[in-house]
Amino acid sequence: MLRFGITSLAAAAAVALLLPGSARADDGWLVSFEQAKDLAAKEGKDILMEFTGSDWCPPCKALKAKVLDAEVFQEQVPPQYVLLKLDNPRDKSQQTPEEIAQYKRLSAEFRIEGVPTIILADAQGRPFAKRVGYGGTPAEEYVSDLIGKRQVRIQRDEQLAKAQAAQGVQRARLLDAALSVIDSELVLAYYADVVAQIVQLDADDQAGLKRKYEALAAAARVKQEVTDIRNELATKGPEETLKRIDALIAKEQPTGEALQLALYTKAIVLFRTRTRAARRWKPRAALRPTPNWPPASRPFSNRSSVRRKTSRRRKPHPPRSASNHSNSR
């Protein structure tokens, strides 16, 4: 295995030397999305995209030092993935205008909300897994997860191939099986064409698939609207924000993580107001829909910790990095 890993790295380095300057990065990483797709298709690999802020983001620096530069990563990952670095540094003097423009385009296309974010995609650039943040996971465990995630793409493709030979509801079921191994957020964002086929093939909801995907779409709408409401907090103010959240919950009647996110956002706004209403509101209510939802468990561990965090004067900070909590999809 060691010999195979070193050989693969040498081959990747040789290929990189043949690429245009704008397509090369250090340590065998490419910086061109199009070049990465071409190379992945040629070599039968998937693509690992790292969205990073290399010179300002502490979790990004930690991920590089503890995982990406580790021997186990360099030996085991390049034989499976073409490595693509998508950097948004403060100092852009070493980047080409094309790289800077590419980051803006791809960070929007892949809905990057913080760095580091790892996207695993097939040779066509369609994602099948996503991991946000870095919380200190050991290199061996991190690499094992990356290698294991390839099975998601393999299982997806196997079910899609079976679906090609099927008809009607049976085809819908096989398409659903292909998508079921992928996180629902990625499904709704990047597999809309497959979802549309499923809904059309199960138009009378015989297999319950039409209802399933309509519910997923509704939950995604709620999550997006909550995100929009939260982003407008500074301009709308807490009172208007709380009214909008309550109206959204009453209208959509979300469940699960969508309701969790709405209640979580409401709790944060309430505690920022430090009003009597905030003291009466029970923070544990935001944990009921999905108690193990990681973002909710931290700020509601006790009331004093929330107040202590929200009462501190906020200091200016650099562009946003993902939290040290690592979220893998």
C-alpha positions in Angstrom: 0.0 0.0 0.0 2.9 2.4 0.8 4.5 1.7 -2.5 1.2 2.3 -4.3 0.6 5.6 -2.5 4.0 7.0 -3.3 3.7 5.9 -7.0 0.3 7.6 -7.3 1.7 10.8 -5.8 4.6 10.8 -8.2 2.2 10.3 -11.1 0.0 13.1 -9.9 3.0 15.4 -9.6 4.1 14.5 -13.2 0.6 15.3 -14.5 0.6 18.6 -12.6 3.9 19.6 -14.3 2.2 19.3 -17.7 -0.7 21.5 -16.8 -0.8 25.3 -17.4 0.5 27.4 -14.5 -3.0 28.5 -13.5 -4.1 24.9 -13.0 -1.3 23.9 -10.6 -1.0 24.2 -6.8 1.5 22.9 -4.3 1.7 19.3 -3.2 -0.3 17.8 -6.1 -3.4 19.9 -5.6 -5.0 21.5 -8.7 -6.6 24.9 -8.6 -8.8 24.6 -11.8 -12.2 23.0 -11.5 -12.3 22.2 -15.2 -8.8 20.6 -15.1 -9.9 18.6 -12.1 -12.9 17.2 -13.9 -10.9 16.4 -17.0 -8.3 14.5 -14.9 -10.9 12.7 -12.8 -12.7 11.5 -15.9 -9.4 10.4 -17.5 -8.2 8.5 -14.4 -11.5 7.2 -13.2 -11.4 9.1 -9.9 -13.7 11.3 -7.9 -12.9 14.9 -6.9 -12.1 16.2 -3.5 -12.6 20.0 -3.3 -11.3 21.9 -0.3 -12.8 25.4 0.2 -10.4 27.2 2.5 -9.1 30.5 3.7 -5.4 29.5 3.9 -3.9 32.5 5.6 -6.6 33.6 8.0 -8.9 30.7 9.0 -7.6 28.8 12.1 -9.7 25.6 11.4 -8.4 25.6 7.9 -4.8 25.8 9.1 -5.5 23.0 11.6 -7.0 20.8 8.9 -4.0 21.2 6.6 -1.5 20.6 9.4 -3.2 17.7 11.0 -4.8 15.9 8.1 -4.0 17.2 4.6 -0.3 17.2 5.1 -0.3 13.9 7.0 1.4 10.9 5.4 -1.8 8.8 5.6 -3.7 11.4 3.6 -1.0 11.7 1.0 -0.7 8.0 0.6 -4.3 7.0 0.5 -6.4 9.8 -0.8 -4.7 10.8 -4.2 -5.3 7.2 -5.6 -9.0 7.8 -5.1 -9.6 11.5 -5.6 -8.3 14.3 -7.7 -7.4 17.1 -5.2 -8.7 20.6 -5.9 -7.9 23.5 -3.7 -10.3 26.4 -3.8 -8.7 29.2 -1.7 -10.0 32.5 -0.5 -7.0 34.1 1.2 -6.7 37.6 2.4 -3.4 38.0 0.4 -4.5 37.3 -3.2 -1.2 38.4 -4.7 -0.2 34.8 -5.6 -3.6 34.0 -7.3 -4.6 34.7 -10.8 -7.8 36.7 -11.7 -9.3 33.4 -12.9 -8.7 31.7 -9.6 -10.3 34.6 -7.7 -13.4 34.6 -10.0 -13.6 30.8 -9.9 -13.8 30.9 -6.1 -16.6 33.4 -6.1 -18.5 31.3 -8.7 -18.0 27.9 -7.1 -18.6 29.0 -3.5 -22.0 30.2 -4.6 -22.7 27.1 -6.7 -21.8 24.8 -3.9 -23.4 27.0 -1.2 -20.4 27.5 0.9 -21.3 29.2 4.2 -18.0 28.7 6.0 -14.5 27.3 5.7 -13.1 24.7 5.7 -15.6 22.9 3.7 -14.8 19.6 1.9 -17.0 18.7 -1.1 -16.7 15.2 -2.6 -18.0 15.1 -6.2 -17.9 12.8 -9.2 -16.0 13.5 -12.4 -18.8 15.6 -13.7 -18.7 17.8 -10.6 -21.9 16.6 -9.0 -21.5 16.4 -5.2 -22.3 13.2 -3.2 -20.9 14.2 0.2 -20.0 17.3 2.1 -18.1 18.0 5.3 -18.0 21.4 7.1 -15.5 22.5 9.6 -12.7 20.7 11.4 -12.8 19.7 15.1 -9.5 17.9 15.5 -10.5 14.5 14.0 -7.3 12.4 13.8 -5.9 12.0 10.3 -6.4 8.2 10.2 -10.1 8.6 11.1 -10.6 11.5 8.7 -9.0 9.7 5.8 -11.0 6.5 6.5 -14.2 8.6 6.3 -13.1 10.1 3.0 -12.3 6.8 1.5 -15.5 5.2 2.8 -17.6 8.1 1.3 -16.7 6.8 -2.2 -19.1 4.0 -1.6 -21.9 6.6 -1.6 -21.1 7.5 -5.1 -20.7 3.8 -6.1 -24.0 2.8 -4.6 -25.7 5.8 -6.2 -24.4 4.9 -9.7 -25.4 1.2 -9.2 -29.0 2.1 -8.5 -29.1 4.7 -11.3 -27.9 2.0 -13.7 -30.6 -0.4 -12.6 -33.2 2.4 -12.9 -32.4 2.8 -16.6 -33.8 -0.7 -17.3 -37.0 -0.2 -15.2 -40.3 1.5 -15.7 -43.0 3.2 -13.7 -43.1 3.0 -10.0 -40.3 0.4 -9.9 -38.0 2.9 -11.6 -39.1 5.5 -9.1 -38.1 3.2 -6.3 -34.7 2.6 -7.8 -34.1 6.3 -8.3 -35.1 6.9 -4.7 -32.6 4.2 -3.6 -29.9 6.0 -5.5 -30.7 9.3 -3.7 -31.3 7.8 -0.3 -27.5 7.3 0.3 -26.9 11.0 -0.2 -27.7 13.8 2.3 -31.1 15.3 1.6 -29.6 18.8 1.4 -27.4 17.8 -1.4 -30.2 15.8 -3.1 -32.4 18.9 -3.3 -29.6 21.2 -4.4 -28.0 19.0 -7.1 -30.3 16.2 -8.0 -33.5 18.2 -8.9 -33.7 16.4 -12.3 -33.8 12.9 -10.6 -36.3 14.1 -7.9 -38.6 15.4 -10.7 -38.5 12.0 -12.4 -39.4 10.3 -9.1 -42.4 12.6 -8.4 -43.6 12.2 -12.0 -43.3 8.4 -11.9 -45.1 8.2 -8.6 -47.6 10.9 -9.4 -50.4 9.1 -7.5 -48.1 8.5 -4.5 -48.5 4.7 -4.8 -45.0 4.2 -3.3 -45.2 7.3 -1.0 -42.3 8.9 -2.9 -44.1 11.9 -4.1 -45.1 12.7 -0.5 -41.5 12.1 0.7 -39.9 14.5 -1.7 -42.5 17.1 -1.4 -41.9 17.0 2.4 -38.1 17.3 1.9 -38.6 20.3 -0.4 -40.9 22.0 2.1 -38.3 21.5 4.8 -35.6 23.0 2.6 -37.8 26.0 1.9 -38.2 26.5 5.7 -34.5 26.2 6.3 -33.7 28.7 3.6 -36.3 31.2 4.8 -35.0 30.9 8.4 -31.5 31.5 7.1 -32.7 34.6 5.2 -34.5 35.9 8.3 -31.4 35.4 10.4 -29.2 37.2 7.9 -31.6 40.2 8.0 -31.6 40.4 11.8 -29.3 43.4 11.9 -31.6 45.4 9.6 -35.0 44.2 10.7 -34.4 44.1 14.5 -35.3 41.4 17.0 -39.0 42.2 17.3 -39.6 42.0 13.6 -37.4 38.9 13.3 -39.4 37.1 16.0 -42.7 37.9 14.3 -41.4 36.5 11.0 -40.2 33.3 12.7 -43.5 32.7 14.4 -45.4 33.5 11.2 -43.2 31.0 9.3 -43.8 28.2 11.8 -47.5 28.9 11.8 -47.7 28.8 8.0 -45.4 25.9 7.2 -45.8 23.8 10.3 -42.3 22.3 10.0 -41.1 19.2 11.8 -37.7 17.7 12.6 -34.6 19.7 11.8 -36.5 22.5 10.0 -38.5 23.2 13.1 -35.3 22.8 15.2 -33.6 25.5 13.1 -36.6 27.9 13.5 -36.8 27.4 17.2 -33.0 27.6 17.6 -33.0 30.9 15.8 -35.9 32.2 17.8 -34.0 31.3 21.0 -30.9 33.1 20.0 -32.8 36.2 19.1 -34.8 36.1 22.4 -31.7 35.8 24.5 -30.1 38.7 22.7 -33.0 40.9 23.7 -32.6 40.0 27.4 -36.3 40.8 27.9 -38.9 39.3 30.3 -40.2 37.3 27.4 -36.8 35.8 26.9 -36.6 34.8 30.5 -40.0 33.1 30.3 -39.2 31.2 27.1 -38.0 27.7 27.7 -34.8 27.0 25.7 -35.3 23.2 26.0 -38.3 23.6 23.7 -35.9 24.1 20.9 -34.4 20.6 21.6 -37.6 18.6 21.4 -37.9 18.0 17.6 -34.4 16.5 17.3 -32.6 16.4 20.6 -29.3 15.2 19.1 -29.1 18.0 16.6 -25.5 19.3 17.3 -25.9 23.1 16.8 -28.7 23.2 19.3 -27.0 21.2 22.1 -24.2 23.7 22.7 -26.0 27.1 23.4 -28.8 25.5 25.4 -26.6 23.6 27.9 -27.6 26.2 30.5 -29.1 29.6 30.5 -26.1 31.4 32.0 -23.8 30.2 29.3 -26.1 31.6 26.7 -26.4 34.9 28.4 -22.7 35.1 29.0 -21.9 34.5 25.3 -24.5 36.9 24.0 -23.8 39.7 26.5 -20.2 40.1 25.4 -19.3 43.0 23.1 -18.7 41.6 19.7 -15.3 42.2 18.3 -14.5 42.8 14.6 -13.6 39.5 13.0 -12.2 38.3 9.6 -14.3 36.6 7.0 -16.2 33.7 8.4 -14.6 30.4 9.1 -16.6 27.3 9.9 -16.9 26.4 13.6 -14.6 23.9 15.1 -17.5 21.5 15.1 -17.1 19.2 12.1 -20.3 18.3 10.2 -20.1 15.5 7.7 -22.9 14.6 5.3 
